[in-house]
Amino acid sequence: MATLHIRDIPDEVYAALVVRAQRERRSLNQQVIAELEQLPELKRREQRRALLGEILADIERNGERKLELAPEDLIREARDSR
């Protein structure tokens, strides 16, 4: 696992993290990790990974399927429906 050192954290941010960590009965380090994991950008990445895993598992179980439309046509259709 990687280590991250952060300097010059504003006092009010540090204090808020300490309060949240105490409320959640976590160490400050655990709280920071929990908060980082909740960032929308990281959550979306994990959701995409999970979806890709499901797709790959489906392909392994059922084999590849032919698409009725080419991928570019599917994208165009989705864009046009907005």
JOVENGI-V218948 format. One line per field, one symbol per residue. ss: DSSP state (H for helix, E for strand, L for the rest). phi: phi as a letter, one per 30 degrees, with the letter a starting at -180 (. if undefined). psi: psi as a letter, one per 20 degrees, with the letter a starting at -180 (. if undefined). A space follows every 10 residues. Layout:
ss: ???
phi: ???
psi: ???
This chain:
ss: LLLLLLLLLL HHHHHHHHHH HHHHLLLHHH HHHHHHHLLH HHHHHHHHHH HHHHHHHHHH HHLLLLLLLL HHHHHHHHHH LL
phi: .dcbccchde eddddddddd ddddhbdded ddddddddde dddddddddd dddddddddd dcidcdddcd eddddedddd dd
psi: qqpppprlpq ghgggggggg gghilrrggh gggghhhiph hhggghgggg ggggghgggg girqqpqhqq ghhggggggh i.
